[in-house]
Amino acid sequence: MGRRTVDPRGYPTVHDLDASAPDGPGRPDEAVLDDPVAASLAGAHAHLARRHGNAVRYDPEVSTFCAVTGGSGAGSPAAGSWDDLVELLGAGAFADLFSCPALPPAHWEPEFTLEGFQLVQRETVRPPLRAGAELVELGPADVPEMLDLVERTRPGPFRPRTREFGSYLGVREGGALVAMAGERLRPPGFTEVSAVCTAPEARGRGHAAHLVGEVAARITARGERPFLHVAAGNPALELYRRLGFAVRREVVFRGFRTP
């Protein structure tokens, strides 16, 4: 069990004494985070997977993420895996490899490269909800508002069925959805916090901090560990550190065009 304290801002915290490692590679059980897309599609998100040989992807209405599997481990896919991915996605298709440790053949055309960080929460921090705001569970009926919020804030890829990754929470002010956050990848023992966004007119009110803290606390309560990804240079990195997250490793997000 952790020990409860209050941090300098007055937020209640729970320090996880078994996960107090500083920034760095982390403990051995975090190895599943080295290829979180493949690990998620092999387990908790198998029902969302589309497979061909040693290639796997999410249902395209859920996500663009894909991966190659087999071989001797992360970074060493089985022979023929890249050909399997071409068969799965089609020729000239977008291959969103997220932070896959393996690189496709040299003749695959790069679409984007983005440096970033993977963080794991080391302590639970739960900032309070601003007075007058309402915390809500988001369901199928909220998808149009969720898509509109994403369009205005651009937190990252979000599709009509992305909410099927896991649970999503929102903040409403005067009935309008002004902020949200939810769950995405789910490698064994972990759940990613994602889709963190706040409408421009509602920023500076602590909604993102409250939502991330609440989503992470619910993940922890069911016996899993929260983690997340952030692009290098994103000012949200400092917020995540204040919410108990520590950098586990640097990552590179990559997308390619299949031959």
N, C-alpha and C positions, 0 to 999 in steps of 0.2 A: 504493500500500500504506500502511496505517496504521502507527503506531509503538506498540510494546507498552510499557506501564508497569505499575506497581502503584499502586492508589489508596490513600488513607489507611487504609482498612479491611482492606487486604491482598488485595483481590479483583483478579485479573488483568483488565486492560482493553486495548482496542484503540481508539485515537483515530482517527477518520475525518477526515483533514485536509481532505477535500473537502466535508465536511458539518459544519463547525464554526460555522455561523451561530448567533447567540444567539436567544433566544425572539423570535418574530416571524413574518411571513408566509412566510419560507423562500425557497428557490430556485425558479426557474420550473418545474422538473420536478415540483414538488409540487402543481401546479394540479389534477391528477387527484384529489387528496384533498378538493377542494371539494365534490364530490358522489360520495362513495366507493361508495354503493350502486349507482347507475346505472353507474359505471365498472366495478365488479366484474361486474355482470350482463351487461355488453356484452362482457366478455372472459373471464377465468379461470373465472367461474361461470355462463357462458352455458348450460351443461348443467343448471343448477338453476333456470333462469328460466322464468316463465310470462308471455306477452306478449299484449297486445291494442292494436293501433295504436301510439300513442306512450306507452303505459303498460307497466310491467314490474314483476314481483314475484318473490320467491323462492317455490319450492314451499312450501306452507304447513306441511309437516311438517319443513322445514328452518328457516324463519324467517318472521317477519311483515313484514320490511322490503319496501318498495315505492318506486317512483320514477316520475317522468314525464320524457320525453326529447324530443328534437327541438328545434326553435327555434334561436335564435341563440347559445345557450350556457347555462352554469349560471345558474339563476335566471330563465330566459326560455324555458319550455317551448313547444312548438308549439301552435298553436290547436287546441282540441278535446282536448288531452291529459288534462285533468281528467275530461271525459266518458268518455274511454277507460279511465281508472282506475276509474270507477264501474262500467263494464261488466265490467272484469276482476275486481273484488272483489265486486261486488254492492251493492244498495242497503242502507243501514244497516249496512255492514260497517266493521270497524276498519281504518284506513289508517295504518300505521306508517311515517311519512316519515323517520325517523331524523334526520339533519341536512341534509335536502334544502334547497337554497338558495331554492327556489320555494315560495310559499304558495298553498294552494287558494283557491277563491272564498270570499267572506265568509260565505255561508250554510252552509258545512260546519261541523259542530259539533266544537269542540275536545275532545279526550279528555285530553290531558296536555301540559304544557310543562316541560322540564327543562333548565336551563342547565348547560353543561359545557365541557370543553376537549378539543382534539385535540392530541396530542403525537407527535413524530417522534424516533426514537432518533438521537442524535448521536455516541455512543460505545458500544461493546459492553462490558458489565459482566457477569461471570459469577460470582455468589456460589456458594460450595461447598454441596454437599448435606450435611445434618446426618448425623452418624454414626448408623448403625442404620436409616436410612430407605432406601427403594429407589425409584429413578426408573424408571418404566415407560411404554411406549407403550400408549395406550388404543385399543382397537378395538371392533368391534360387540358382542362378548361383555361388554364393560364398561359398556355403555349403562345398564343398570338401576342400577348403582352411581353412575354419573355423574349420572343424574337424581335419585337420592336425595341426593347431595351438593349439587346445585343447589337442591333443595327446602329443605335445611337452611341454606343460606348466602345464597341470593338474589343471585347476581352479575349477573343480567340475564336476558333471554330465552334459554331453552334448551329445545329440543324434541327429540323422539325421533331425528330425523335431523340435528340441528345439527352433529354431529361430521363430516358430509360437507363442511363448509366447508373443512376441511384437517386437518392432523395435531393430535393432542391428547396431552399428556404428563400423567402423574399421579405422585404420591408415595404409596407404601404404607408403612404402619407395622404390623408384625405381620400382614401380609396384607390389611389394610383400606385402602381408598382414602380418604385424608385431605386431599388437595389436588390441584388440577389447573389447567391453563391450556392454551390452544390457539390456533388460527388462526381468523379470521373473514373479514372483507372482504378482497378482493384486487384493488384497482385496479392498473393496469399499473405494475410496478416496485416495488410495495409489498405488504406483508401485515400485517394488523391482529392484534395480540395481544389475546385476549379470554378470557372465561369464567374469570377468575382467582379462585379461591376456596379457602378452607381451612376444614376442619371446626372448630367451636368448641374442641373438646378438643385440637386440634393447633396452635393459633395460638401465635405467639411463638417458633417454632422455625426461622424463615427459609425455610419451604417456598415461599411465594409469590415471594419474591425469587429463589430458585433457579430456579423454573419459568419466571418471566418472562425471566430472563437466558438460560436454556437455549433457550426457544422463539425469542427474538429472535436468538440466535447462529445458530440453524439457518436462520432466514430470511435473515440476512446472508450465510451461507455459500453459499446458492444464488443470490446476486447481487441480492437484493431488499432493501428497507429496511423495518424494523419501525416500525409506528406503533400508536397505541391511542387510546381515548377514555375519559374519566373524568368523572363528574358533579362539578359544583362542590360543594365542601364535603366531598368524599370524602377521608379522611385518606390513602388510597393514593396521592394525587398526589405526596406527598413521597417515598414509596418509588420511584415511577417516575422522579422526578428523580434520585435516587441511583443508579438503574440506567441512567443516560445519556440519558433522554428529556427533551426540552425542549418547552415549549408552542409550537405553531405558530399556533394561533388559538383564539378562543373560539367555541363552537358552541351551538346550541339544538336539543335533541331534541324532536320534536313528533309527536303522534298526533291523528288526527281520525276522525270518524264520517262516512261517505259519505252524501249525501242520498238 
